[in-house]
Amino acid sequence: MKGRHGAGRKTDTRLRSWHQRAGVAAFAFICWLAASGILLSRSTDLGFDQTDIGWPWLMALYGLHAEAPQQGYRAGTHWLASTEACTLLDGRRLAPAIAQPLGFIVAGTQLLVATPHSLVLLSADGARIDELRAPILPVANLRRIGVLDGADGSIVVQDLDAYVSRDGGDHWRAVPIEQVHWSQTAALDDTQRQQLLPYAQPRMRVEQVLIDLHSGRLFGRVGSWIITAVGVVALWLAPSGFFMWLRARRRKRLAREREAPMQLL
């Protein structure tokens, strides 16, 4: 009996030791998983699904680096280009940014930028004057913008049909597309691209970073394997802890049974 009880105590001691070591090793990672899981569960409430971050060290973990666009638009002496989050006119950042610019012209003293659903009017220094949409515009969706050949100050927009205005967008009439010089993308030179570079930093949604942090994918294959190992350890901790609790309970019961006859004496 002594041999069996001694072997049992050694097993309990060894199991407890391994349980403690595994618990200590997994503690930090389990806290990491718990914290990131809580934040993910409240991601929408906290605005993480709409918030971007662009920390250089974090983007480097994703293998992303700043890269200025190759193409932009030219109109007269001005140029326009966009990065993922910014729009720049002659190297100056516009506020607010113009989403999805698809053309750029000069009409008199004003600059006009076409987007899929509007026409943005700017001053020469980039100040926003107005933004025209249908029904002021003759089309609800814009495919391109241009000027009439030989007609300074004209504005031409097209979806299916083309329309021209000579009075800043107050009145429009149909025009043959053969008479229009359309705005097109043009290659940016090295100086312009260098001006764009500080605004071309890659960005990620906070929610996506949390997902990658929670899964370990943020650290590549090694991170994924670490999370897998932590999961296996966590699965082992639960049954081993329950097994130790059962053995401790059994020892207490046997101790009480041995003490009962002695109390009767």
PANU-409273 format. One line per field, with one value per residue: x, y, z of N, C-alpha, C in turn; residue number from 1. Coordinates in pm, 1 decimal. Example, Ala and Ser with C-alpha at 12.3 -4.5 7.8 and 13.67 -1.06 7.14 Angstrom:
n_X: 1319.0	1285.0 .
n_Y: -569.0	-225.0 .
n_Z: 780.0	708.0 .
ca_X: 1230.0	1367.0 .
ca_Y: -450.0	-106.0 .
ca_Z: 780.0	714.0 .
c_X: 1320.0	1290.0 .
c_Y: -330.0	3.0 .
c_Z: 780.0	787.0 .
num: 1	2 .
! end
This chain:
n_X: 83.0	195.0	383.1	217.7	75.5	289.2	382.4	158.7	160.0	394.4	321.1	115.1	262.0	438.6	255.6	131.8	346.8	407.1	163.4	164.4	389.0	305.8	84.0	200.5	359.2	164.1	19.0	61.7	-1.6	-265.9	-386.1	-338.3	-496.9	-747.5	-780.4	-764.0	-978.4	-1196.9	-1186.9	-1237.6	-1498.6	-1636.7	-1589.1	-1735.3	-1882.4	-1675.1	-1572.1	-1370.1	-1397.2	-1404.5	-1182.9	-854.4	-507.0	-159.0	99.4	445.2	616.3	430.4	311.4	533.6	549.6	347.5	462.3	428.0	490.4	550.2	442.6	443.9	188.5	194.2	60.4	-128.3	-325.8	-316.3	-367.3	-354.9	-122.5	-132.1	-135.9	-281.4	-319.0	-383.0	-365.8	-425.4	-561.6	-552.2	-580.1	-392.6	-312.3	-103.1	99.8	4.5	-193.9	-538.3	-826.4	-1150.7	-1043.3	-1073.2	-1277.4	-1204.7	-1115.6	-1170.5	-1104.6	-972.6	-980.2	-920.6	-1118.7	-1157.1	-1090.6	-1118.1	-1067.3	-1165.2	-1272.4	-1363.9	-1573.3	-1715.3	-1985.2	-2015.6	-1913.8	-1639.1	-1557.1	-1277.4	-1059.2	-761.9	-570.6	-653.4	-872.3	-1199.0	-1474.7	-1734.1	-1961.4	-2098.5	-2391.2	-2628.8	-2963.2	-2844.1	-2623.4	-2627.0	-2621.3	-2645.0	-2441.8	-2095.7	-1868.7	-1648.8	-1459.7	-1409.2	-1293.4	-1420.6	-1269.9	-1067.5	-1226.3	-1211.9	-1280.1	-1498.1	-1696.4	-1720.2	-1913.6	-1969.3	-2181.9	-2356.6	-2433.9	-2281.8	-2243.0	-2221.5	-2118.2	-2097.7	-2105.4	-2011.2	-2155.5	-2426.4	-2604.1	-2668.0	-2596.4	-2637.3	-2355.6	-2142.2	-1921.2	-1688.0	-1587.8	-1461.1	-1197.6	-1074.7	-1009.0	-727.5	-530.6	-189.7	162.9	344.0	619.4	947.4	991.0	731.5	626.6	785.5	690.5	443.9	496.5	508.5	236.8	152.0	160.3	96.0	-210.7	-410.7	-719.5	-819.2	-970.1	-904.3	-634.9	-659.0	-789.4	-587.6	-394.2	-518.3	-538.3	-276.5	-166.7	-50.9	216.9	311.3	375.6	498.7	370.2	108.7	148.7	231.2	-3.8	-161.3	-24.3	-59.9	-335.5	-354.4	-219.2	-390.7	-616.8	-515.3	-466.9	-717.4	-841.8	-631.8	-619.8	-874.4	-843.2	-644.3	-788.6	-984.9	-821.9	-717.3	-951.1	-1020.4	-808.3	-856.1	-1100.5	-1025.5	-850.9	-1026.1	-1176.3	-984.0	-931.8	-1171.1	-1217.7	-1017.5	-1107.4	-1328.9	-1212.1 .
n_Y: -120.9	120.2	156.5	194.2	423.2	599.8	609.9	726.5	977.7	1080.6	1092.4	1282.0	1504.7	1542.9	1588.8	1821.7	1995.3	2012.0	2116.0	2367.1	2483.5	2485.9	2651.0	2896.5	2949.0	2978.6	3190.9	3471.0	3466.7	3378.4	3592.7	3785.0	3678.1	3691.1	3969.0	4079.6	3944.6	4047.9	4318.3	4285.4	4190.5	4419.0	4583.5	4733.4	4909.7	5057.0	5179.6	5067.8	4942.9	5145.6	5298.3	5388.9	5298.7	5380.7	5317.1	5308.2	5091.3	4892.6	4859.5	4763.3	4506.9	4388.6	4391.9	4616.2	4923.4	5276.3	5404.4	5612.9	5728.0	5656.6	5790.1	6085.4	6383.8	6649.7	6997.0	7285.6	7479.9	7332.4	7040.3	6731.2	6474.1	6159.0	5976.5	5686.4	5798.2	6073.1	6381.1	6569.6	6892.4	7044.5	6963.7	7033.8	6943.9	6870.8	6960.7	6881.8	6552.4	6451.2	6209.8	5941.7	6084.1	6147.5	6306.8	6628.5	6972.9	7310.0	7593.9	7901.9	8098.3	7900.4	7568.8	7242.8	6931.0	6613.0	6361.4	6031.9	6102.2	6376.0	6723.9	6896.5	7220.3	7426.5	7681.6	7847.5	7808.4	7582.0	7595.0	7490.3	7568.3	7498.0	7218.8	7042.5	6860.7	6628.1	6758.6	6981.6	6931.2	6788.5	6515.1	6220.1	6047.1	6061.1	6001.3	6101.5	6409.5	6718.3	6972.6	7199.3	7199.1	7470.9	7647.6	7840.1	7821.4	7655.0	7374.6	7032.3	6746.0	6392.4	6110.1	5888.4	6054.1	6362.9	6686.0	7041.3	7333.7	7685.4	7876.2	7830.1	7613.6	7667.4	7648.1	7398.2	7219.2	6972.2	6818.7	6718.2	6443.7	6440.7	6693.8	6746.2	6787.4	6556.7	6504.9	6326.7	6071.1	6130.1	6071.6	6113.4	6318.6	6265.4	6455.7	6536.9	6293.9	6254.6	6455.2	6349.7	6126.1	6139.3	6130.7	5891.5	5675.2	5341.5	5213.6	5051.2	4900.7	4921.9	4714.7	4497.3	4466.7	4384.1	4138.8	3996.3	4005.1	3860.5	3607.9	3552.1	3580.7	3820.5	3800.3	3630.0	3292.3	3183.6	3315.7	3215.1	2943.7	2963.0	3053.8	2831.2	2638.3	2746.8	2717.7	2437.0	2385.9	2517.1	2357.2	2125.4	2207.8	2230.3	1958.6	1838.4	1988.9	1933.0	1659.1	1657.4	1781.6	1585.6	1375.8	1496.6	1531.7	1264.8	1177.9	1327.0	1216.2	950.6	999.8	1094.2	862.4	696.5	828.3	811.9	549.4	576.4	789.3	672.4	499.3 .
n_Z: 0.0	85.7	-116.9	-336.2	-258.6	-236.1	-501.3	-616.9	-493.3	-603.1	-871.3	-855.2	-769.0	-983.8	-1192.2	-1097.0	-1101.6	-1379.7	-1465.1	-1342.5	-1467.9	-1736.9	-1713.2	-1634.4	-1860.0	-2055.5	-1964.4	-2035.1	-2307.3	-2303.8	-2173.9	-2370.0	-2581.3	-2458.1	-2410.2	-2673.3	-2785.4	-2638.1	-2718.6	-2991.3	-2984.1	-2916.0	-3124.9	-3321.6	-3159.7	-3046.4	-3264.8	-3414.9	-3658.6	-3837.6	-3810.2	-3901.8	-3888.5	-3922.1	-3836.0	-3888.8	-3801.7	-3756.0	-4007.9	-4135.1	-4031.4	-4172.8	-4414.3	-4570.2	-4735.9	-4786.2	-5097.2	-5358.8	-5586.1	-5940.8	-6140.2	-6226.8	-6266.6	-6505.3	-6554.1	-6724.0	-6558.3	-6332.8	-6119.1	-6011.8	-5774.1	-5611.8	-5307.6	-5101.4	-4884.5	-4913.6	-5107.3	-5332.0	-5447.6	-5662.0	-5493.0	-5243.5	-4968.0	-4990.5	-4804.1	-4724.5	-4841.7	-5186.9	-5304.1	-5517.7	-5769.4	-6114.1	-6322.3	-6430.7	-6476.7	-6598.7	-6571.7	-6663.5	-6388.7	-6210.2	-6076.9	-6163.0	-6044.6	-6128.8	-5991.0	-5939.5	-5888.8	-5866.2	-5913.7	-5822.9	-5727.9	-5719.4	-5589.0	-5717.7	-5523.2	-5394.9	-5224.0	-5137.6	-5330.5	-5417.2	-5464.3	-5716.0	-5798.9	-5947.0	-5942.8	-6061.5	-6217.9	-6548.1	-6556.3	-6351.9	-6290.1	-6339.1	-6598.6	-6729.1	-6771.7	-6946.1	-7179.3	-7429.4	-7747.7	-7816.4	-7671.3	-7417.4	-7068.3	-7084.2	-6973.0	-6981.0	-6928.9	-6903.3	-6910.4	-7042.4	-7257.8	-7368.7	-7220.4	-7227.8	-7051.5	-7044.7	-6855.2	-6597.9	-6498.9	-6469.4	-6686.2	-6930.9	-7233.8	-7493.5	-7651.6	-7921.4	-7874.5	-8019.1	-8028.6	-7797.8	-7564.6	-7362.9	-7015.1	-6902.9	-6738.5	-6641.1	-6640.6	-6338.1	-6241.0	-6088.4	-5884.9	-5816.3	-5727.8	-5506.7	-5340.5	-5286.8	-5139.0	-4843.3	-4787.5	-4866.5	-4700.8	-4608.4	-4468.2	-4216.2	-4112.3	-3772.7	-3669.2	-3838.4	-3773.6	-3507.3	-3545.7	-3679.9	-3483.1	-3278.6	-3394.1	-3441.3	-3690.1	-3749.9	-3694.1	-3882.1	-3998.4	-3774.5	-3561.4	-3590.5	-3535.5	-3270.4	-3142.9	-3196.1	-3043.6	-2787.4	-2765.8	-2760.2	-2520.7	-2341.6	-2368.3	-2255.1	-1994.0	-1872.7	-1845.3	-1699.9	-1467.6	-1365.1	-1321.6	-1122.2	-918.3	-868.9	-770.9	-539.8	-396.5	-357.3	-195.6	36.6	113.5	168.1	377.6	573.3	615.4	728.9	964.5	1103.8	1245.3	1441.3	1593.1	1711.6	1890.1 .
ca_X: 0.0	282.1	442.7	118.3	49.9	407.8	382.0	50.5	202.8	492.5	245.7	47.3	362.9	487.5	146.9	113.9	460.4	387.1	45.9	206.1	477.3	224.9	1.1	284.9	400.5	49.0	-52.8	68.5	-71.9	-409.0	-427.1	-337.8	-615.1	-867.1	-791.3	-796.7	-1113.7	-1291.5	-1187.9	-1304.3	-1643.1	-1692.8	-1521.7	-1825.4	-1914.6	-1557.0	-1535.1	-1250.5	-1425.2	-1398.3	-1060.5	-731.9	-377.9	-51.5	230.9	542.8	665.4	322.1	300.5	649.5	514.5	264.2	539.5	376.9	575.2	496.7	471.7	369.9	124.5	267.9	-21.5	-212.1	-391.1	-259.1	-458.1	-280.4	2.7	-163.2	-143.6	-363.4	-293.9	-446.9	-321.0	-539.5	-635.6	-533.2	-576.6	-297.3	-313.5	27.7	179.2	-61.2	-302.9	-671.7	-910.0	-1138.4	-994.5	-1171.7	-1280.9	-1208.0	-1114.4	-1157.5	-1070.9	-929.1	-969.2	-922.5	-1224.6	-1140.0	-1007.3	-1152.0	-1024.7	-1277.3	-1235.2	-1480.2	-1580.7	-1823.5	-2120.1	-2018.4	-1811.0	-1586.5	-1499.4	-1169.3	-982.1	-626.9	-490.0	-707.4	-989.4	-1320.1	-1576.3	-1867.6	-1966.3	-2221.2	-2447.7	-2760.2	-3003.6	-2771.7	-2552.7	-2721.9	-2609.6	-2631.6	-2313.2	-1995.3	-1769.1	-1528.8	-1475.2	-1317.7	-1322.7	-1436.8	-1150.2	-1065.5	-1325.2	-1166.1	-1387.4	-1606.2	-1693.9	-1795.0	-1926.1	-2032.2	-2214.1	-2377.7	-2424.0	-2195.6	-2308.1	-2126.4	-2161.4	-2003.3	-2129.7	-1977.1	-2242.1	-2566.6	-2682.6	-2600.9	-2654.9	-2569.4	-2243.0	-2078.8	-1799.1	-1570.6	-1539.8	-1417.1	-1065.8	-1105.4	-902.2	-673.0	-418.7	-55.4	269.0	401.0	765.8	1007.1	970.1	592.2	609.3	850.7	597.8	331.6	540.1	466.5	92.8	123.8	185.8	-13.9	-290.4	-493.9	-827.1	-786.1	-1039.1	-826.7	-513.8	-699.0	-814.7	-458.0	-326.7	-587.0	-509.1	-131.9	-120.7	28.5	357.9	339.8	353.3	541.4	263.1	-4.2	185.6	232.6	-142.8	-205.4	35.1	-127.7	-466.1	-335.8	-185.9	-512.5	-701.4	-456.0	-477.8	-850.7	-859.1	-531.5	-664.6	-988.2	-790.5	-578.8	-894.0	-1045.2	-728.4	-711.6	-1076.6	-1015.4	-716.6	-924.0	-1201.7	-956.8	-797.1	-1137.4	-1213.7	-884.0	-942.4	-1299.0	-1199.7	-933.7	-1190.5	-1416.4	-1132.4 .
ca_Y: 0.0	236.4	176.0	250.4	560.4	679.4	633.0	820.1	1111.6	1127.0	1128.3	1408.2	1610.6	1565.1	1649.1	1958.2	2073.5	2038.0	2201.2	2502.9	2534.9	2514.1	2767.4	3016.1	2972.3	3019.5	3301.6	3595.4	3449.8	3370.9	3732.1	3846.6	3630.8	3741.9	4113.4	4104.5	3893.5	4145.1	4435.7	4248.9	4177.0	4554.5	4659.1	4831.1	5012.8	5139.2	5244.4	5007.8	4903.8	5265.5	5372.5	5339.5	5334.1	5364.3	5317.9	5245.2	4961.8	4796.0	4832.8	4681.1	4368.2	4340.7	4400.2	4729.1	5041.5	5389.7	5404.4	5722.1	5688.6	5685.1	5868.9	6191.4	6463.2	6782.5	7094.9	7410.4	7472.1	7262.0	6893.9	6673.1	6330.9	6105.6	5854.6	5615.5	5879.9	6217.0	6438.5	6679.8	6984.4	7110.7	6923.6	7074.4	6853.3	6928.5	6917.4	6736.1	6483.4	6426.4	6065.2	5885.9	6179.0	6082.7	6406.1	6756.4	7074.6	7450.8	7669.9	8039.2	8108.0	7789.9	7432.7	7149.9	6790.5	6524.7	6235.5	5953.1	6154.3	6521.1	6808.5	6978.8	7344.9	7472.3	7799.3	7812.1	7765.6	7457.3	7613.5	7436.6	7670.4	7437.1	7083.4	7031.7	6727.5	6631.2	6793.8	7094.8	6868.0	6723.2	6369.5	6177.8	5978.8	6116.0	5906.8	6179.0	6553.9	6775.8	7108.7	7209.1	7243.7	7611.7	7726.6	7858.5	7839.2	7557.5	7254.2	6924.0	6623.8	6284.4	5975.8	5831.1	6168.6	6471.0	6815.6	7148.1	7457.7	7795.4	7976.1	7778.0	7504.5	7706.9	7600.9	7290.7	7172.8	6855.7	6850.8	6597.4	6410.2	6461.7	6831.0	6760.9	6741.2	6492.4	6494.2	6191.6	6059.1	6154.5	6025.9	6212.6	6315.3	6223.4	6559.4	6528.3	6170.4	6275.1	6535.0	6263.9	6013.0	6143.6	6107.8	5760.6	5569.7	5243.5	5215.2	4932.6	4916.0	4870.4	4586.1	4394.1	4444.4	4304.0	4002.1	3933.8	3989.4	3753.8	3479.8	3534.0	3600.1	3943.0	3762.7	3529.5	3150.9	3158.7	3360.5	3121.7	2820.5	2993.4	3053.9	2691.9	2571.9	2797.8	2652.6	2298.5	2390.6	2552.3	2237.5	2029.0	2258.0	2206.3	1822.5	1803.9	2052.0	1857.1	1531.9	1683.3	1808.8	1457.8	1301.0	1562.5	1500.2	1124.1	1168.0	1379.6	1119.0	836.8	1045.2	1097.9	723.8	640.5	897.0	778.9	442.3	621.6	873.4	583.7	442.5 .
ca_Z: 0.0	90.9	-249.0	-427.2	-217.9	-270.3	-646.6	-644.8	-455.6	-702.2	-991.8	-828.3	-763.8	-1120.1	-1269.7	-1049.7	-1150.2	-1522.7	-1476.4	-1307.8	-1572.6	-1855.9	-1683.2	-1637.4	-1998.8	-2136.7	-1901.1	-2112.9	-2433.7	-2275.4	-2150.2	-2503.1	-2652.9	-2391.4	-2432.7	-2814.2	-2808.4	-2581.5	-2805.6	-3115.7	-2960.6	-2906.4	-3230.8	-3382.9	-3060.4	-3023.9	-3390.2	-3473.6	-3796.6	-3920.5	-3775.7	-3965.0	-3829.8	-4019.6	-3770.1	-3979.6	-3753.3	-3773.2	-4151.1	-4172.2	-3998.5	-4283.4	-4538.0	-4648.1	-4730.2	-4861.2	-5240.6	-5421.1	-5712.5	-6063.8	-6231.2	-6173.5	-6370.9	-6529.9	-6616.1	-6727.3	-6481.1	-6208.9	-6121.8	-5905.3	-5754.2	-5491.6	-5240.8	-5044.7	-4788.2	-4935.5	-5241.4	-5333.4	-5559.8	-5671.1	-5376.9	-5119.0	-4931.2	-4987.3	-4692.4	-4717.8	-4960.8	-5292.9	-5324.5	-5652.9	-5880.3	-6244.3	-6423.3	-6372.0	-6581.0	-6560.8	-6639.0	-6617.7	-6268.8	-6122.3	-6107.2	-6144.8	-6029.2	-6143.4	-5917.0	-6001.4	-5867.9	-5842.4	-5972.6	-5714.7	-5775.4	-5633.2	-5629.4	-5761.9	-5408.6	-5341.4	-5136.9	-5198.4	-5355.4	-5424.4	-5518.2	-5794.7	-5820.3	-6011.4	-6080.0	-6119.9	-6328.8	-6639.6	-6541.3	-6211.7	-6278.8	-6431.0	-6647.7	-6757.2	-6779.9	-7042.6	-7226.0	-7573.9	-7817.8	-7853.8	-7596.8	-7279.2	-6970.5	-7101.5	-6889.4	-7045.4	-6849.8	-6979.0	-6863.3	-7175.9	-7348.2	-7321.3	-7207.1	-7206.9	-6988.5	-7063.7	-6751.7	-6465.7	-6456.4	-6452.4	-6800.1	-7003.3	-7359.4	-7548.9	-7738.9	-7977.4	-7800.2	-8103.4	-8011.2	-7658.9	-7521.1	-7235.4	-6914.7	-6892.7	-6644.9	-6695.6	-6550.5	-6246.9	-6241.0	-5961.4	-5783.6	-5772.5	-5651.8	-5377.8	-5261.1	-5249.2	-5057.0	-4701.4	-4777.0	-4926.1	-4603.3	-4603.2	-4345.9	-4194.2	-4015.9	-3639.9	-3653.7	-3906.5	-3694.0	-3391.1	-3593.2	-3706.8	-3353.7	-3205.6	-3458.6	-3452.2	-3827.7	-3756.4	-3684.2	-3983.1	-3966.6	-3636.2	-3473.6	-3599.4	-3463.7	-3126.5	-3098.1	-3197.9	-2927.7	-2667.8	-2762.2	-2716.0	-2377.4	-2268.6	-2367.1	-2162.6	-1856.9	-1816.0	-1792.5	-1598.5	-1343.6	-1314.2	-1273.1	-992.8	-820.4	-833.1	-687.1	-409.4	-327.2	-317.0	-82.6	155.0	155.3	229.6	507.0	668.4	646.9	819.7	1093.9	1170.1	1346.9	1551.5	1677.6	1788.7	2000.0 .
c_X: 86.6	342.0	344.3	87.6	168.3	413.6	274.5	89.5	305.1	422.9	176.4	145.0	412.1	381.0	124.4	225.4	443.4	268.1	83.6	294.5	398.7	138.1	78.9	323.0	285.2	-18.3	-55.9	-12.3	-223.5	-463.8	-437.1	-464.0	-743.2	-887.7	-830.8	-936.9	-1219.6	-1301.4	-1258.6	-1455.3	-1712.4	-1639.1	-1610.8	-1857.2	-1797.8	-1508.9	-1413.1	-1271.6	-1421.2	-1269.0	-938.3	-610.2	-268.6	86.1	332.4	589.7	558.9	305.4	416.8	623.4	428.1	340.4	493.8	466.4	513.5	539.3	383.6	306.7	207.7	194.8	-98.7	-280.6	-321.3	-365.3	-390.2	-147.8	-15.1	-158.8	-215.6	-331.8	-355.0	-370.2	-444.4	-624.0	-632.8	-545.2	-485.2	-310.5	-182.8	112.8	119.8	-180.8	-435.0	-749.4	-1051.7	-1084.6	-1108.6	-1166.4	-1291.5	-1211.3	-1092.8	-1132.9	-1046.1	-911.0	-960.2	-1031.8	-1219.1	-1044.1	-1030.0	-1092.3	-1141.9	-1226.5	-1362.2	-1463.7	-1695.8	-1962.2	-2125.8	-1905.6	-1766.8	-1516.5	-1398.2	-1114.2	-841.4	-538.2	-548.3	-826.0	-1114.6	-1426.0	-1715.8	-1851.9	-2101.5	-2260.7	-2575.2	-2862.7	-2934.3	-2686.8	-2653.4	-2718.0	-2592.2	-2497.3	-2217.8	-1895.2	-1638.1	-1564.1	-1373.6	-1355.0	-1342.1	-1307.7	-1164.3	-1164.9	-1283.7	-1286.3	-1501.3	-1584.4	-1778.3	-1794.8	-1997.2	-2062.8	-2233.1	-2364.4	-2335.3	-2272.0	-2202.0	-2194.3	-2053.3	-2018.0	-2107.4	-2070.7	-2386.6	-2655.1	-2599.2	-2672.9	-2573.6	-2460.1	-2186.3	-1945.5	-1673.3	-1510.2	-1473.5	-1274.1	-1082.3	-983.2	-859.2	-557.8	-286.7	47.1	320.1	552.8	817.6	984.5	828.7	568.0	675.2	762.5	480.5	369.1	497.6	317.9	52.4	153.5	68.1	-84.0	-375.8	-605.0	-786.0	-849.0	-959.5	-698.3	-546.0	-725.7	-682.8	-377.9	-386.5	-551.4	-359.9	-78.1	-37.7	177.8	392.6	310.5	391.3	431.4	144.9	25.6	189.5	90.6	-199.1	-152.3	-31.0	-265.9	-457.3	-305.5	-309.1	-607.2	-647.8	-472.8	-613.0	-866.6	-755.4	-567.7	-780.2	-941.8	-722.7	-681.7	-960.4	-953.8	-717.3	-837.3	-1076.3	-923.9	-782.0	-1027.5	-1137.8	-900.6	-907.0	-1179.0	-1114.9	-895.4	-1067.5	-1281.7	-1118.0	-1015.3	-1283.8	-1342.7	-1108.4 .
c_Y: 126.2	267.7	240.8	394.9	650.1	711.3	734.0	962.2	1168.3	1170.2	1262.6	1524.8	1646.3	1635.3	1794.8	2049.3	2109.7	2131.0	2346.9	2563.1	2573.2	2637.7	2896.8	3050.5	3025.9	3145.8	3426.5	3583.0	3441.1	3510.4	3807.9	3807.0	3686.5	3889.9	4143.9	4054.5	3988.9	4267.5	4406.1	4240.1	4312.6	4644.3	4767.4	4944.5	5108.8	5210.4	5186.2	4965.6	5023.0	5344.7	5306.9	5381.3	5305.6	5369.5	5245.4	5107.6	4853.9	4759.2	4746.3	4534.3	4305.9	4338.4	4512.8	4850.6	5151.5	5381.2	5509.8	5674.7	5730.6	5784.3	5976.9	6261.8	6598.0	6870.3	7230.8	7394.4	7392.6	7110.4	6843.9	6524.3	6287.5	5985.4	5789.0	5705.9	6028.7	6252.4	6559.9	6759.1	7061.2	7083.7	6964.0	6984.0	6928.4	6872.5	6971.6	6677.6	6464.0	6277.7	6030.4	5991.6	6107.2	6181.0	6540.2	6856.0	7212.6	7517.7	7812.7	8044.4	7991.6	7658.9	7340.5	7007.1	6707.2	6402.4	6156.0	6014.1	6305.6	6590.3	6905.7	7100.3	7395.0	7604.3	7754.4	7765.4	7642.3	7472.4	7564.1	7546.7	7611.4	7293.9	7065.2	6885.7	6741.4	6677.3	6917.0	7046.6	6797.8	6570.9	6336.0	6111.8	6034.6	6007.0	5976.1	6326.4	6606.5	6918.5	7103.0	7257.9	7390.6	7697.7	7735.6	7879.5	7741.3	7437.7	7149.0	6802.1	6518.6	6166.2	5894.0	5940.3	6275.3	6602.8	6919.7	7265.7	7562.0	7902.1	7921.2	7671.4	7542.3	7652.0	7499.9	7262.5	7054.9	6899.2	6721.1	6569.4	6432.0	6600.8	6853.7	6710.1	6688.0	6489.3	6348.3	6190.6	6081.1	6110.1	6141.6	6203.6	6283.2	6326.4	6553.7	6404.0	6181.8	6358.6	6450.4	6159.5	6022.8	6113.8	5970.3	5645.6	5471.1	5248.1	5088.8	4967.8	4853.1	4733.2	4473.4	4363.5	4357.3	4159.7	3929.0	3913.5	3871.9	3615.7	3449.7	3557.7	3726.2	3912.7	3647.5	3388.7	3119.0	3198.2	3266.6	2992.5	2843.9	2990.8	2912.9	2617.4	2616.9	2734.9	2509.4	2293.8	2421.8	2433.2	2133.7	2074.1	2224.9	2063.0	1784.5	1866.5	1976.7	1723.0	1549.9	1710.7	1679.2	1378.6	1363.1	1532.5	1357.6	1105.6	1217.0	1280.6	999.1	875.6	1049.7	956.7	660.3	702.1	855.2	666.6	490.0	711.5	790.3	524.7	546.5 .
c_Z: 0.0	-45.5	-344.2	-392.1	-252.3	-418.3	-684.8	-610.7	-553.6	-831.8	-974.1	-830.3	-903.7	-1204.8	-1229.4	-1100.5	-1297.6	-1545.6	-1447.7	-1416.4	-1697.7	-1833.5	-1689.6	-1781.3	-2082.1	-2085.6	-1988.6	-2241.9	-2412.7	-2245.5	-2282.0	-2579.6	-2591.6	-2421.2	-2577.1	-2847.8	-2756.2	-2672.4	-2937.1	-3098.0	-2950.9	-3016.8	-3291.1	-3286.2	-3039.2	-3150.7	-3457.6	-3619.5	-3892.8	-3900.5	-3839.0	-3883.0	-3932.7	-3957.6	-3857.8	-3933.3	-3770.5	-3920.5	-4199.6	-4140.2	-4108.1	-4416.0	-4629.0	-4628.1	-4817.0	-5007.4	-5306.6	-5551.6	-5833.2	-6153.6	-6156.2	-6289.7	-6382.7	-6596.5	-6609.4	-6655.4	-6352.1	-6229.5	-5997.2	-5896.2	-5622.0	-5440.2	-5180.9	-4955.8	-4818.6	-5083.0	-5235.8	-5462.1	-5557.9	-5547.7	-5244.0	-5092.9	-4927.0	-4868.9	-4714.6	-4848.7	-5060.1	-5326.8	-5472.9	-5764.1	-6013.3	-6357.8	-6358.5	-6485.7	-6517.0	-6642.0	-6586.9	-6500.4	-6172.7	-6172.4	-6077.1	-6144.0	-6037.5	-6055.4	-5977.5	-5988.1	-5849.8	-5916.4	-5863.9	-5774.4	-5671.8	-5683.3	-5666.3	-5646.7	-5338.7	-5248.9	-5209.2	-5208.7	-5350.9	-5472.8	-5585.6	-5812.8	-5901.1	-5907.3	-6138.2	-6236.4	-6418.7	-6632.3	-6393.0	-6186.6	-6382.8	-6469.6	-6681.1	-6770.0	-6880.7	-7074.4	-7377.5	-7637.1	-7857.4	-7779.9	-7451.4	-7187.2	-6984.5	-7009.4	-6960.0	-6952.9	-6933.4	-6889.7	-6989.6	-7281.6	-7284.9	-7322.2	-7174.4	-7137.1	-7010.6	-6955.0	-6611.1	-6412.7	-6434.8	-6563.6	-6879.9	-7134.7	-7410.4	-7645.1	-7794.6	-7907.3	-7883.7	-8085.4	-7874.8	-7641.6	-7379.2	-7143.1	-6902.6	-6791.7	-6717.2	-6592.7	-6465.6	-6251.0	-6100.7	-5850.6	-5728.1	-5687.3	-5514.0	-5284.8	-5210.4	-5145.4	-4909.9	-4681.2	-4829.4	-4831.0	-4602.1	-4468.5	-4339.2	-4096.6	-3883.1	-3619.6	-3718.1	-3830.5	-3572.8	-3430.5	-3615.0	-3579.2	-3276.7	-3262.7	-3466.8	-3591.4	-3844.5	-3756.0	-3778.0	-3935.6	-3822.4	-3538.5	-3473.7	-3523.6	-3312.8	-3071.1	-3096.6	-3075.8	-2797.7	-2654.5	-2712.9	-2565.8	-2294.5	-2260.5	-2268.6	-2017.5	-1794.4	-1764.1	-1686.7	-1463.8	-1281.2	-1256.0	-1137.5	-883.7	-774.4	-740.3	-548.6	-328.8	-275.7	-196.2	46.2	207.0	224.9	366.1	611.7	709.7	743.3	959.8	1171.2	1274.1	1466.1	1645.2	1763.8	1907.3	2106.5 .
num: 1	2	3	4	5	6	7	8	9	10	11	12	13	14	15	16	17	18	19	20	21	22	23	24	25	26	27	28	29	30	31	32	33	34	35	36	37	38	39	40	41	42	43	44	45	46	47	48	49	50	51	52	53	54	55	56	57	58	59	60	61	62	63	64	65	66	67	68	69	70	71	72	73	74	75	76	77	78	79	80	81	82	83	84	85	86	87	88	89	90	91	92	93	94	95	96	97	98	99	100	101	102	103	104	105	106	107	108	109	110	111	112	113	114	115	116	117	118	119	120	121	122	123	124	125	126	127	128	129	130	131	132	133	134	135	136	137	138	139	140	141	142	143	144	145	146	147	148	149	150	151	152	153	154	155	156	157	158	159	160	161	162	163	164	165	166	167	168	169	170	171	172	173	174	175	176	177	178	179	180	181	182	183	184	185	186	187	188	189	190	191	192	193	194	195	196	197	198	199	200	201	202	203	204	205	206	207	208	209	210	211	212	213	214	215	216	217	218	219	220	221	222	223	224	225	226	227	228	229	230	231	232	233	234	235	236	237	238	239	240	241	242	243	244	245	246	247	248	249	250	251	252	253	254	255	256	257	258	259	260	261	262	263	264	265 .
! end
